[in-house]
Protein backbone atom coordinates (compact mmCIF):
# COMPACT_ATOMS: atom_id res chain seq x y z
CA UNK A 1 0.00 0.00 0.00
CA UNK A 2 1.46 3.36 -1.02
CA UNK A 3 1.25 5.93 1.75
CA UNK A 4 2.09 9.55 2.36
CA UNK A 5 2.98 11.23 5.64
CA UNK A 6 2.10 14.83 6.48
CA UNK A 7 4.03 16.46 9.32
CA UNK A 8 1.68 18.96 10.97
CA UNK A 9 -2.09 18.89 11.37
CA UNK A 10 -2.82 22.58 10.99
CA UNK A 11 -4.67 24.02 7.99
CA UNK A 12 -1.79 23.62 5.52
CA UNK A 13 -1.26 20.01 6.58
CA UNK A 14 -4.92 19.05 6.47
CA UNK A 15 -5.45 20.57 3.02
CA UNK A 16 -2.37 18.78 1.70
CA UNK A 17 -3.65 15.51 3.20
CA UNK A 18 -7.02 15.96 1.52
CA UNK A 19 -5.32 16.42 -1.86
CA UNK A 20 -3.07 13.41 -1.32
CA UNK A 21 -6.05 11.07 -0.80
CA UNK A 22 -6.66 11.13 -4.56
CA UNK A 23 -3.17 9.79 -5.25
CA UNK A 24 -2.24 7.61 -2.25
CA UNK A 25 -4.09 4.74 -0.62
CA UNK A 26 -3.30 5.95 2.89
CA UNK A 27 -2.38 9.41 4.24
CA UNK A 28 -1.07 9.86 7.78
CA UNK A 29 -1.06 13.21 9.62
CA UNK A 30 1.32 13.46 12.57
CA UNK A 31 0.95 16.39 14.97
CA UNK A 32 2.52 17.28 18.31
CA UNK A 33 -0.80 18.42 19.81
CA UNK A 34 -3.81 16.56 21.10
CA UNK A 35 -6.73 18.06 19.20
CA UNK A 36 -9.71 19.55 21.07
CA UNK A 37 -13.08 17.81 20.70
CA UNK A 38 -14.80 21.17 20.10
CA UNK A 39 -13.48 24.41 18.59
CA UNK A 40 -10.73 25.53 20.93
CA UNK A 41 -7.13 26.59 21.28
CA UNK A 42 -4.07 24.35 21.15
CA UNK A 43 -0.37 24.93 21.69
CA UNK A 44 0.56 24.49 18.04
CA UNK A 45 -1.42 27.57 16.98
CA UNK A 46 -0.36 30.27 19.47
CA UNK A 47 -1.76 33.05 17.24
CA UNK A 48 -5.27 31.54 17.05
CA UNK A 49 -6.78 34.10 19.42
CA UNK A 50 -6.08 36.91 16.93
CA UNK A 51 -7.85 37.88 13.72
CA UNK A 52 -7.65 35.32 10.91
CA UNK A 53 -9.06 36.42 7.59
CA UNK A 54 -9.75 33.76 4.98
CA UNK A 55 -9.61 35.54 1.65
CA UNK A 56 -12.20 34.66 -0.96
CA UNK A 57 -9.74 32.70 -3.13
CA UNK A 58 -8.90 30.55 -0.13
CA UNK A 59 -12.56 29.97 0.71
CA UNK A 60 -13.23 28.90 -2.88
CA UNK A 61 -10.43 26.31 -2.71
CA UNK A 62 -11.64 25.00 0.65
CA UNK A 63 -15.19 24.70 -0.66
CA UNK A 64 -13.97 22.69 -3.64
CA UNK A 65 -11.93 20.33 -1.46
CA UNK A 66 -14.67 20.06 1.19
CA UNK A 67 -18.04 20.64 -0.51
CA UNK A 68 -20.57 22.21 1.82
CA UNK A 69 -17.97 23.56 4.25
CA UNK A 70 -19.12 27.17 3.82
CA UNK A 71 -22.71 26.30 4.75
CA UNK A 72 -21.46 24.33 7.76
CA UNK A 73 -19.48 27.32 9.00
CA UNK A 74 -22.44 29.65 8.51
CA UNK A 75 -24.70 27.18 10.34
CA UNK A 76 -22.17 27.22 13.20
CA UNK A 77 -22.60 30.98 13.43
CA UNK A 78 -19.83 32.27 11.18
CA UNK A 79 -20.86 35.72 9.89
CA UNK A 80 -20.60 36.55 6.20
CA UNK A 81 -19.81 40.06 4.99
CA UNK A 82 -19.69 41.81 1.67
CA UNK A 83 -16.22 43.36 1.60
CA UNK A 84 -17.36 46.40 -0.34
CA UNK A 85 -20.64 47.08 1.42
CA UNK A 86 -20.24 45.91 5.01
CA UNK A 87 -16.68 46.86 6.01
CA UNK A 88 -15.81 50.35 7.21
CA UNK A 89 -12.23 50.63 5.96
CA UNK A 90 -10.10 53.65 6.82
CA UNK A 91 -7.25 53.64 4.30
CA UNK A 92 -4.19 55.91 4.53
CA UNK A 93 -6.01 58.16 2.02
CA UNK A 94 -9.32 58.22 3.89
CA UNK A 95 -12.46 56.06 4.08
CA UNK A 96 -12.79 53.56 1.23
CA UNK A 97 -15.95 53.61 -0.86
CA UNK A 98 -18.68 51.27 0.32
CA UNK A 99 -20.86 49.55 -2.24
CA UNK A 100 -22.32 46.14 -3.11
CA UNK A 101 -19.26 44.25 -4.39
CA UNK A 102 -20.45 40.63 -4.41
CA UNK A 103 -17.17 39.67 -2.70
CA UNK A 104 -18.25 37.89 0.46
CA UNK A 105 -16.00 36.60 3.19
CA UNK A 106 -16.41 34.60 6.38
CA UNK A 107 -15.21 36.06 9.68
CA UNK A 108 -15.19 33.04 11.95
CA UNK A 109 -12.40 32.30 14.41
CA UNK A 110 -9.38 30.23 13.46
CA UNK A 111 -10.52 27.68 16.06
CA UNK A 112 -13.87 27.08 14.34
CA UNK A 113 -12.38 26.93 10.85
CA UNK A 114 -9.64 24.48 11.81
CA UNK A 115 -12.00 22.29 13.82
CA UNK A 116 -14.52 22.17 10.97
CA UNK A 117 -11.86 21.04 8.50
CA UNK A 118 -10.46 18.51 10.98
CA UNK A 119 -13.91 17.02 11.49
CA UNK A 120 -14.08 16.36 7.74
CA UNK A 121 -10.58 14.88 7.81
CA UNK A 122 -11.43 12.63 10.77
CA UNK A 123 -14.35 11.08 8.85
CA UNK A 124 -12.20 10.31 5.80
CA UNK A 125 -11.24 6.64 6.02
CA UNK A 126 -8.23 7.28 3.79
CA UNK A 127 -6.65 9.57 6.40
CA UNK A 128 -5.24 8.65 9.81
CA UNK A 129 -4.56 11.26 12.49
CA UNK A 130 -1.74 10.60 14.96
CA UNK A 131 -1.89 13.30 17.67
CA UNK A 132 0.55 13.79 20.51
CA UNK A 133 3.53 12.62 18.46
CA UNK A 134 6.53 14.41 17.03
CA UNK A 135 8.82 13.72 14.11
CA UNK A 136 12.48 14.04 15.08
CA UNK A 137 14.18 12.96 11.86
CA UNK A 138 13.85 11.55 8.36
CA UNK A 139 14.40 8.07 6.96
CA UNK A 140 16.29 7.93 3.69
CA UNK A 141 17.84 5.64 1.13
CA UNK A 142 21.46 4.67 1.68
CA UNK A 143 22.75 7.55 -0.44
CA UNK A 144 20.18 9.98 1.04
CA UNK A 145 18.86 10.79 -2.45
CA UNK A 146 15.32 9.72 -1.49
CA UNK A 147 13.33 10.23 1.70
CA UNK A 148 11.58 7.01 2.68
CA UNK A 149 9.77 7.97 5.90
CA UNK A 150 10.11 9.60 9.29
CA UNK A 151 11.38 8.90 12.79
CA UNK A 152 8.62 9.48 15.30
CA UNK A 153 8.15 9.43 19.06
CA UNK A 154 5.40 10.24 21.52
CA UNK A 155 5.60 13.77 22.81
CA UNK A 156 3.86 13.59 26.19
CA UNK A 157 3.23 9.89 26.78
CA UNK A 158 5.01 8.01 29.56
CA UNK A 159 4.58 4.76 27.66
CA UNK A 160 7.78 2.76 27.19
CA UNK A 161 6.59 1.61 23.78
CA UNK A 162 7.65 4.14 21.15
CA UNK A 163 6.01 4.22 17.70
CA UNK A 164 9.39 3.95 15.95
CA UNK A 165 10.12 4.65 12.28
CA UNK A 166 7.31 4.93 9.74
CA UNK A 167 7.82 4.48 6.00
CA UNK A 168 6.14 6.43 3.19
CA UNK A 169 6.55 7.13 -0.49
CA UNK A 170 6.06 10.87 0.07
CA UNK A 171 6.73 13.00 3.15
CA UNK A 172 5.16 16.47 3.35
CA UNK A 173 6.54 18.95 5.87
CA UNK A 174 3.71 21.26 6.92
CA UNK A 175 5.19 21.82 10.35
CA UNK A 176 4.74 25.59 10.34
CA UNK A 177 7.11 28.34 11.41
CA UNK A 178 8.86 25.97 13.80
CA UNK A 179 9.76 23.42 11.11
CA UNK A 180 13.00 21.57 11.87
CA UNK A 181 13.51 20.36 8.33
CA UNK A 182 16.74 22.38 7.78
CA UNK A 183 18.32 20.49 10.68
CA UNK A 184 17.04 17.11 9.46
CA UNK A 185 18.41 17.75 5.98
CA UNK A 186 21.73 18.75 7.49
CA UNK A 187 21.83 15.41 9.32
CA UNK A 188 21.52 13.69 5.93
CA UNK A 189 24.39 15.66 4.43
CA UNK A 190 22.43 18.44 2.71
CA UNK A 191 23.27 22.09 3.17
CA UNK A 192 20.50 24.06 4.92
CA UNK A 193 18.43 26.25 2.60
CA UNK A 194 19.12 29.94 2.18
CA UNK A 195 16.73 32.10 4.16
CA UNK A 196 15.36 35.57 3.52
CA UNK A 197 13.88 37.28 6.57
CA UNK A 198 12.16 40.67 6.44
CA UNK A 199 10.89 41.95 9.77
CA UNK A 200 8.90 45.14 10.36
CA UNK A 201 8.44 44.19 14.03
CA UNK A 202 4.66 44.01 14.05
CA UNK A 203 2.90 43.17 17.31
CA UNK A 204 -0.71 42.19 18.01
CA UNK A 205 -2.99 42.38 21.00
CA UNK A 206 -6.51 40.92 20.83
CA UNK A 207 -9.62 40.55 22.91
CA UNK A 208 -13.13 39.19 22.38
CA UNK A 209 -16.14 41.30 23.31
CA UNK A 210 -19.89 41.36 23.46
CA UNK A 211 -20.87 44.73 22.02
CA UNK A 212 -23.79 46.41 23.76
CA UNK A 213 -25.31 48.01 20.68
CA UNK A 214 -23.81 46.08 17.76
CA UNK A 215 -27.13 46.15 15.94
CA UNK A 216 -26.96 49.96 15.78
CA UNK A 217 -23.68 50.02 13.87
CA UNK A 218 -23.72 51.13 10.24
CA UNK A 219 -21.10 48.47 9.41
CA UNK A 220 -20.59 44.78 10.08
CA UNK A 221 -16.82 45.01 10.38
CA UNK A 222 -14.14 47.69 10.51
CA UNK A 223 -10.49 47.97 9.52
CA UNK A 224 -8.25 50.86 10.49
CA UNK A 225 -5.23 50.51 8.23
CA UNK A 226 -1.83 51.71 9.46
CA UNK A 227 -0.19 54.38 7.30
CA UNK A 228 3.56 53.98 7.84
CA UNK A 229 6.04 55.45 8.25
CA UNK A 230 4.17 58.15 10.19
CA UNK A 231 1.17 56.12 11.43
CA UNK A 232 2.17 52.71 12.76
CA UNK A 233 -1.06 51.79 14.55
CA UNK A 234 -4.18 50.10 13.27
CA UNK A 235 -6.53 47.23 13.88
CA UNK A 236 -9.47 45.06 12.87
CA UNK A 237 -12.84 44.59 14.54
CA UNK A 238 -14.90 41.77 13.04
CA UNK A 239 -17.84 39.71 14.29
CA UNK A 240 -17.31 36.00 14.91
CA UNK A 241 -19.52 33.05 15.74
CA UNK A 242 -21.56 33.20 18.94
CA UNK A 243 -22.49 36.87 18.51
CA UNK A 244 -18.99 37.83 19.64
CA UNK A 245 -16.66 40.50 18.30
CA UNK A 246 -12.90 40.07 18.04
CA UNK A 247 -10.75 43.19 18.20
CA UNK A 248 -7.12 42.90 17.15
CA UNK A 249 -4.94 45.97 17.63
CA UNK A 250 -1.69 46.12 15.67
CA UNK A 251 1.47 48.19 15.93
CA UNK A 252 4.37 48.27 13.46
CA UNK A 253 8.01 49.14 14.09
CA UNK A 254 7.97 47.84 17.68
CA UNK A 255 5.01 50.07 18.53
CA UNK A 256 3.49 47.07 20.25
CA UNK A 257 -0.04 47.33 21.68
CA UNK A 258 -0.12 46.63 25.43
CA UNK A 259 -1.84 43.59 26.92
CA UNK A 260 -2.97 45.27 30.14
CA UNK A 261 -6.48 46.70 30.30
CA UNK A 262 -5.68 50.43 30.60
CA UNK A 263 -2.93 50.24 27.98
CA UNK A 264 -5.12 48.29 25.54
CA UNK A 265 -7.94 50.83 25.80
CA UNK A 266 -5.56 53.76 25.46
CA UNK A 267 -3.99 52.19 22.35
CA UNK A 268 -7.48 51.85 20.84
CA UNK A 269 -8.25 55.48 21.71
CA UNK A 270 -4.99 56.64 20.07
CA UNK A 271 -5.90 55.36 16.60
CA UNK A 272 -6.69 57.74 13.74
CA UNK A 273 -10.38 57.37 14.51
CA UNK A 274 -12.21 56.64 17.77
CA UNK A 275 -14.24 53.92 16.01
CA UNK A 276 -12.85 51.01 18.01
CA UNK A 277 -12.58 52.88 21.28
CA UNK A 278 -16.21 53.93 21.13
CA UNK A 279 -17.27 50.39 20.27
CA UNK A 280 -15.47 48.68 23.17
CA UNK A 281 -15.27 51.17 26.02
CA UNK A 282 -18.67 50.08 27.37
CA UNK A 283 -18.60 46.56 25.88
CA UNK A 284 -18.38 43.39 27.97
CA UNK A 285 -15.00 41.61 27.64
CA UNK A 286 -15.32 37.88 27.02
CA UNK A 287 -11.63 36.98 27.10
CA UNK A 288 -8.28 38.02 28.42
CA UNK A 289 -6.04 40.24 26.26
CA UNK A 290 -3.48 38.17 24.37
CA UNK A 291 -0.39 39.34 22.53
CA UNK A 292 1.68 37.99 19.64
CA UNK A 293 4.92 39.28 18.09
CA UNK A 294 6.43 36.45 15.98
CA UNK A 295 5.35 38.10 12.73
CA UNK A 296 8.39 38.33 10.46
CA UNK A 297 8.30 37.31 6.79
CA UNK A 298 10.53 34.25 6.36
CA UNK A 299 11.27 32.52 3.05
CA UNK A 300 13.28 29.30 3.02
CA UNK A 301 14.67 28.90 -0.48
CA UNK A 302 14.10 25.19 -0.97
CA UNK A 303 13.57 25.89 -4.65
CA UNK A 304 17.28 26.74 -4.92
CA UNK A 305 18.56 23.54 -3.30
CA UNK A 306 20.32 21.16 -5.63
CA UNK A 307 20.44 18.30 -5.17
CA UNK A 308 17.04 17.90 -3.52
CA UNK A 309 15.89 14.52 -2.18
CA UNK A 310 13.01 12.75 -3.88
CA UNK A 311 9.97 11.87 -1.78
CA UNK A 312 10.01 15.12 0.22
CA UNK A 313 8.13 18.38 -0.21
CA UNK A 314 7.64 21.43 2.02
CA UNK A 315 4.66 23.79 2.06
CA UNK A 316 2.76 26.25 4.21
CA UNK A 317 4.61 28.26 6.82
CA UNK A 318 7.39 25.66 6.83
CA UNK A 319 8.38 27.02 3.41
CA UNK A 320 7.21 30.64 3.46
CA UNK A 321 5.64 32.77 6.16
CA UNK A 322 4.14 36.21 5.67
CA UNK A 323 3.60 39.11 8.00
CA UNK A 324 0.05 38.23 9.15
CA UNK A 325 -1.14 41.84 8.93
CA UNK A 326 -1.72 41.22 5.20
CA UNK A 327 -4.05 38.25 5.85
CA UNK A 328 -2.39 35.99 3.28
CA UNK A 329 -1.39 32.95 5.34
CA UNK A 330 -4.44 30.67 5.22
CA UNK A 331 -5.12 31.43 1.57
CA UNK A 332 -1.45 30.77 0.77
CA UNK A 333 -1.87 27.36 2.44
CA UNK A 334 -4.90 26.68 0.24
CA UNK A 335 -2.95 27.74 -2.88
CA UNK A 336 -0.12 25.40 -1.86
CA UNK A 337 -2.56 22.49 -1.66
CA UNK A 338 -3.94 23.44 -5.07
CA UNK A 339 -0.40 23.58 -6.48
CA UNK A 340 0.33 20.13 -5.04
CA UNK A 341 -2.85 18.83 -6.65
CA UNK A 342 -1.83 20.21 -10.04
CA UNK A 343 1.67 18.75 -9.81
CA UNK A 344 0.39 15.34 -8.76
CA UNK A 345 -2.13 15.32 -11.59
CA UNK A 346 0.57 16.09 -14.14
CA UNK A 347 2.78 13.30 -12.86
CA UNK A 348 -0.09 10.82 -12.64
CA UNK A 349 -0.53 11.18 -16.39
CA UNK A 350 3.02 9.86 -16.64
CA UNK A 351 2.03 6.82 -14.51
CA UNK A 352 4.11 7.70 -11.43
CA UNK A 353 5.64 10.40 -9.29
CA UNK A 354 8.84 10.34 -11.26
CA UNK A 355 12.32 11.68 -10.90
CA UNK A 356 12.44 15.39 -10.15
CA UNK A 357 8.85 15.70 -8.89
CA UNK A 358 9.78 16.99 -5.43
CA UNK A 359 12.10 19.73 -6.61
CA UNK A 360 9.74 20.79 -9.38
CA UNK A 361 7.01 21.20 -6.80
CA UNK A 362 9.22 23.49 -4.71
CA UNK A 363 9.95 25.61 -7.78
CA UNK A 364 6.23 25.84 -8.60
CA UNK A 365 5.36 26.68 -5.00
CA UNK A 366 7.92 29.49 -4.94
CA UNK A 367 6.32 30.99 -8.06
CA UNK A 368 2.86 30.77 -6.47
CA UNK A 369 4.02 32.38 -3.20
CA UNK A 370 6.14 35.06 -4.84
CA UNK A 371 3.40 37.67 -5.52
CA UNK A 372 2.27 37.51 -1.89
CA UNK A 373 5.86 37.63 -0.70
CA UNK A 374 6.63 40.71 -2.78
CA UNK A 375 3.49 42.46 -1.54
CA UNK A 376 4.20 41.76 2.13
CA UNK A 377 7.90 42.60 2.08
CA UNK A 378 7.60 45.72 -0.07
CA UNK A 379 4.83 47.09 2.15
CA UNK A 380 6.90 46.31 5.26
CA UNK A 381 9.67 48.49 3.85
CA UNK A 382 7.41 51.48 4.49
CA UNK A 383 8.08 50.94 8.21
CA UNK A 384 11.10 52.60 9.79
CA UNK A 385 13.46 50.06 11.28
CA UNK A 386 12.45 47.16 9.03
CA UNK A 387 15.37 44.75 8.69
CA UNK A 388 16.24 42.21 6.01
CA UNK A 389 15.88 44.30 2.85
CA UNK A 390 16.77 47.78 1.68
CA UNK A 391 14.27 50.31 0.40
CA UNK A 392 15.46 50.87 -3.17
CA UNK A 393 14.18 53.16 -5.91
CA UNK A 394 11.99 50.46 -7.45
CA UNK A 395 10.16 49.91 -4.17
CA UNK A 396 9.79 53.66 -3.65
CA UNK A 397 8.29 53.92 -7.12
CA UNK A 398 5.87 51.10 -6.33
CA UNK A 399 4.91 52.75 -3.04
CA UNK A 400 4.10 55.95 -4.88
CA UNK A 401 1.98 54.11 -7.42
CA UNK A 402 0.05 52.19 -4.77
CA UNK A 403 -0.54 55.38 -2.79
CA UNK A 404 -2.29 56.80 -5.83
CA UNK A 405 -4.31 53.59 -6.32
CA UNK A 406 -5.41 53.66 -2.66
CA UNK A 407 -6.45 57.25 -3.14
CA UNK A 408 -8.55 56.22 -6.13
CA UNK A 409 -10.29 53.54 -4.04
CA UNK A 410 -11.74 56.31 -1.88
CA UNK A 411 -13.33 57.96 -4.94
CA UNK A 412 -13.86 55.39 -7.69
CA UNK A 413 -15.95 52.24 -7.36
CA UNK A 414 -14.36 50.57 -10.39
CA UNK A 415 -10.84 50.91 -8.98
CA UNK A 416 -11.99 49.80 -5.54
CA UNK A 417 -13.56 46.70 -7.07
CA UNK A 418 -10.32 45.76 -8.87
CA UNK A 419 -8.34 46.41 -5.69
CA UNK A 420 -10.60 44.11 -3.64
CA UNK A 421 -10.31 41.38 -6.28
CA UNK A 422 -6.52 41.57 -6.13
CA UNK A 423 -6.54 41.65 -2.34
CA UNK A 424 -8.67 38.48 -2.26
CA UNK A 425 -6.24 36.85 -4.76
CA UNK A 426 -8.98 36.45 -7.36
CA UNK A 427 -6.63 38.05 -9.86
CA UNK A 428 -2.97 38.93 -9.99
CA UNK A 429 -1.68 42.22 -8.54
CA UNK A 430 -0.92 43.21 -12.15
CA UNK A 431 -4.66 43.89 -12.49
CA UNK A 432 -3.94 47.16 -10.69
CA UNK A 433 -1.90 48.24 -13.72
CA UNK A 434 -4.79 48.10 -16.18
CA UNK A 435 -4.60 51.02 -18.61
CA UNK A 436 -7.53 52.97 -17.21
CA UNK A 437 -6.08 52.72 -13.67
CA UNK A 438 -2.57 53.51 -14.85
CA UNK A 439 -3.80 56.62 -16.70
CA UNK A 440 -5.58 57.92 -13.63
CA UNK A 441 -2.54 57.31 -11.45
CA UNK A 442 -0.41 59.26 -13.91
CA UNK A 443 -3.00 62.03 -14.03
CA UNK A 444 -2.98 62.17 -10.24
CA UNK A 445 0.78 62.46 -10.18
CA UNK A 446 0.58 65.32 -12.68
CA UNK A 447 -2.28 67.01 -10.85
CA UNK A 448 -4.70 66.56 -13.75
CA UNK A 449 -8.37 66.16 -12.91
CA UNK A 450 -10.09 63.37 -14.82
CA UNK A 451 -13.74 62.60 -15.24
CA UNK A 452 -15.10 59.29 -14.00
CA UNK A 453 -14.96 56.55 -16.57
CA UNK A 454 -18.40 56.12 -18.10
CA UNK A 455 -20.18 52.79 -17.89
CA UNK A 456 -20.23 52.75 -21.68
CA UNK A 457 -16.44 53.08 -21.87
CA UNK A 458 -15.93 50.37 -19.26
CA UNK A 459 -18.35 48.05 -21.02
CA UNK A 460 -16.59 48.65 -24.32
CA UNK A 461 -13.23 47.77 -22.74
CA UNK A 462 -14.70 44.62 -21.19
CA UNK A 463 -16.20 43.59 -24.55
CA UNK A 464 -12.81 44.03 -26.25
CA UNK A 465 -11.12 41.88 -23.60
CA UNK A 466 -13.83 39.21 -23.92
CA UNK A 467 -13.25 38.89 -27.67
CA UNK A 468 -9.48 38.54 -27.37
CA UNK A 469 -8.14 34.99 -27.70
N, C-alpha and C positions, 0 to 999 in steps of 0.2 A: 504494500500500500504506500503510495507516494504521499508524503506529508510536508507541511510547511509549519514553521514556528515563527510566531510574532512575539517579540520582546516588548512588553508594554501594552496595557489594556485601556489606555485612554482613548480619546476620539480617533486620533491618527491610527492607532493600532487596531481598533475595532473596524474601522472602515477598510483598512488593508485586509484584515481577516475576511470580511464579507466578500471582497473582490476575489480573494484567493480560493474561495469555496467553488468557484466555477472552473478551476484548473487543477485542484488538488483534492484527493479523496478525504483528507483529514487536515484540519488547521488547528493548531494549538496556540493559545494566548497565555503567556506567562507574565504575571504581574506581582510586584512586591506587596501590594496592599490586599487586604480582605475587603471585598466590595460590600457596601451597605445594602440592606434589603429594600430600602426605600430611598428616594432622592436624599442625598446627604453628602457631607464632606468626607474626604479621605486624605491621607498624608501625601499621596502622590500628586495631588492637584492643589498646592498651597494657595494659588491665586483664584480658587473657585468662588470665593466670597465677593469678588469684584465683578464689574460689568463684563459680560461676554456677548459680543454682537455677532450673530451668524448672518453674514451677508447673503444676499438673495442667490448668488451663484452657488454658494455652499449649500443652502437649503434645497435648491433644485437637485443637486447631486445626491444629497441625503434622501430626498424623496424618491429618486430613481432606484437607489440601492435598497431602500426600505419603504416600499409603497404603503401609503397611509400614515406615515410617521407624522406628517404635519397635522393631520386631523387628530391624532392621538395627543399631540402636545397641546393643541387648542382645547381638547376635551379635558385635559389636565389643568387647564387654567392659563395657559400661555397666551398673553395678549398679542394681537397682530396690529401693526400700524402701517399706514401709508407714509413712506418716508418724505414725500413731498407735502402732504396735507397735514399730517398729525404731529410732526416734530418741529418744535420751536428751536431753530438753529441760529445761534449768534456767531457768524463768521468774523474773521479779522476785519472785513469790510463792512460789517453791519448785518442785520437780520436777513437770512436767506428768504427768497420768495416761498410762499406756501401755496400749494395747488394740488389737485388730484393727479398723482403721478402714475398710479397703477403698480408701483414698486412697493410691495408689502414685505414686512420682515417680522419675525417673531422676537419677543423680548423676554423669553424665559430665562431662568438661572442656568448656569453651567451644570449644576447638580441634576436638574430635571432632564436636561438634554442628554447628558451622559448616561443617566439611569435608563432613559427610554430606549436609547440605542442598545445598551447592554442587555436589556430585557429581550430585545429581538435576537441578539447574539446568543443568549442563553437557551433560546428555544430552537436554535438551528443545530440539528443533530450532526452536522458536518464540522462543528466547532466545539472544541473543549477549552474551558477556562481553568487555569491553574493559578489560584490566588495564593498569596502568602509565600511566594517563592521568588528567588532572585537568580538571575544568570550571572555567573562570575567568570565566564570564559567561553571560547569557541572551540569546537572540534573541527579538525581539518584533515585533508589528505596528507600523506607523508611529506610531500613537497610544499604544503600549505597553499597550493594553487586553487583549492576548492574548499569551501566551508561545508562541513557535513553534519553539523548539529551544534548543540550548546552543552555547557556544563552548568548544572543547576543544583541549588540547595534550598532547603526551607529557611525562611527568614526569621520567623519567630518561634517555630516549633521546638520543643525540647525532645522530640522523638529522636532516637538513635539511628533510625532508618532513614537515610538520605535518598532523595530521588535519583541521584546519579546522572550520568550523561544521557542525552536524548538526541537521536539522530533525525535528520530532515534533509530533504532535497533543496529547500530554500529557507534561509533565515532572514527575517525582516527585523531590523532594529528600529523600533518606534518608541524608544525609551525616554524621549523627551530631552529637555535641557541638560539633565544629569547623565546622559548617555556615556557609558565607559568604553564605547567601541574603539576610540583611538588607542587606549591602553591595551585592549585585547589584540588589536592588529599589531601593535608593537611587540607583543609577546610571541606572535607568529612570524616576526621578522620583517614586517612592513613598517615603513616610515609613517608617523602620524600625519594626518592631513594638514594642509595649510589652513589657517583660520583667519577670517576677517571679523573684527569686532568693532562696532560703532556704538558708542554709548552717550546718550544725551542726559543721562542720570534723571530719568523720570521716576517719580514715586506716586503711589496710590494710597488713598485711605477711603474706606467704604463703610456704609451702614445701611441697614434695611429699616424702613419706616412704614407706618400706617398714616397716610395723610388725612387730616381732618375733613378737608373740603376738596378732595380730588375731583369730584364730579363737577365742580365749578370752574375748573381750569379750561382755558381755551385751547389746550394742547394735550396730547397723550404722552408725550415725551419731550425732553429738552436736552440740548447739547450746547454748552458754552465752550467754544473752541479757543485754545490758547493762541496767542499771536506773537510768537517769539520773533526777535530777541527781547523786545520790550515787555511783553505780557506773557508770563510763563505759567499762568494758572488757568485752569479750566475744569470741566467736569461733565458728567452725564447723569441725568435722572430719568430712569425708565421704569414703567410698571413691570411687575413680574407676576407669576402665578400666586394665587392666594390673596389677591387684592393687596399685595405689598408693593412698595416702591423701593428701588435700590439706587442710592446715591453714591457715585464714585467721584471723589475729588482728585485732581491730578496736578502735579507740579513738575515742571521741567527744570533742568540745570541745577539740581539739588535743592530746589525750592519745594521741599517735601511737605505735604499736608500733615498736620499733627494727628495723632490717634487718641488724644485726650479730648474730653467733651468740650471744654471752652475753646481750645485751639481749633478743633474741627469746625465749630460754629463760626468762629472768627474768620477762618480760611474761606468758608462759604460766603460770608458777608463781604469779603475783600474782592470777590470776583467782579468782572466788568459790569455785571448786572446783579441786582438783588434777587433774581428769580429763584435760585435755590434756597437762599437764606429765608426768604418769605415763605417758601413751601414747607420748610422743615422746622422752623423755630418753634412752632406750636404743635408739631406732629409727634406721634408716639413712637419712640425708638423700639424696634423689635429685635435688635441684635447689638452686640458690642461693635466698636469701631476697629476694623482690621486694616493693617498696612501691608504694602508689598513694594519692593524696590529692585528686584532682579529683572530688569526690563531691557537690557541691552540687546541690540541686533547682533546675532552671531551666525556666521556662515562658515561651515566646515566644507572645504573644497574637495569632497570625495570625487567629484567629476574630473579632477586633475590627477588623481592617483593612478599611476601605471608602474607595475602591474596592479590589477585589482582582482581579488579572489572571486571565482565563480560561486554561485549559491548564496550570495550575501547582498542585500540591498539595505539602504538607510533612507528613512523618510520622516516627515513631521519635524518637530523641534529638534530631533536628534541630528538632522541635517542642516536645518536653517530655522532660526528663530527671529521674529520681528518684534520691534517695539510694540507692545500691545495697544498703545494709544491709537494705532491706525486700524485696529479691529480686523486684522488679516489672518490671524493664526488658525482659527477653526476652518475657515474657507480654504486656506492653503493646505490644510490636512485633507480636505475633501478633494481638492485638485490633485494632490499627490496620489490618492487612491484611484482617481480617474486615470491618471498617467500610468499607474501600474497596470490597470485594466487594459489600456490601449497597448502597452508593450507586451503583455501576456497574450493578447489576442493576435498580435502580429507574429509572435513566435509560435503560437499554436498552429498557425497555418503552415508552418515549416516542420510540424510534427513533434517538436520538442523545444524546451528551453535550451537553446544551443549556446555554443561558445560565444562569449562576449555579451550575453544578455544583461548581466548584472551591471557592468560598466556603462552599457548603453542606456540603461535606466537612469543611472546617476546623472549622465549628461542631459537626458531629457528632463529630468526633475529640476536640474539647475536652470534650464531654459524656462521652465514653467514658473519657478520661483523668482526669476530675475526681475520682472516688472515690479513685483511687490517689494523686493529688496531695494531696488533703486528708489522707489517712492519713499519708503521708510527712512532710508539712510540720507537721502537728499533733504528731506524735510527736517530730519534731526540736525542737519548742519546749520539750520537757522538759529539753533540754541547756542548761546555762548558757553564755552567750556566743553562742548562735545569733543570726544576723543575718538581716534581711530581712522579718521579721514580729514582731508583738508578742503576747505571751502574754496574751490577754484572758480574761474570765470564762467565755465559752462554751467555750473550749479547756480551761480548768481544770476545768470541769464534765465535759467529755468525758473528760479524763484520769482523773478520779475514777471515772467509770462504768467505763472500760476496766480500771482497776486491780481493781475488784470482779469483772469478767468473768474476768480472768486468774486471780484467786484461785479462782474457781469451776472453772476448767479443771484445777486441781490436785486437785479433789475430786469433780467430776461428769463422768461420761463423756458425757452428752448435751450439755452445754455445750461440752465440748472438741471434740466432733464438729462442732457448728455453727461453732465458732471456726476449725477447720481448713478447713472448706468455704469460709468467707469469706476466709481467708488464701490459699487456692488459687484465688480468684476464681470459684468455682463458683456462688456466690450473692453478692448485694450485702451490704455491711457492715451494712445495716439488719436483716439476719437476726439480728444480735446484740441486737436490741431486741424480739425476740419476747416475748409477755406472760410466759411462764413464766421467761424469763431476767431480764426487767425486774423481776418481783416478787422474785426472789431477790437481785438487786442492791439493791433497796430494803430488803429484810429485813436484808441485810448491813450497810447503812449505819445501820440502826436497832438493830443488835445483836440481831436476832431470829433464833433458830435455826429452820431449816425442815427438814422431813423430805425425803428424796430423792423426786423425782417417780416415782410408780409406773409400771410399763410399761403398765398398763391406762389410766392417765390420759393418757400420751403417745400411745398408740394411738388413744384417743378423739379427741384433738386432731388427730392426723394424718387420721383418717377425716373429721372435720368440714371440714378444709381441702380434702381430696380431692373433697368433694361440692359445694364452692363453685364458682360459674361463673367 
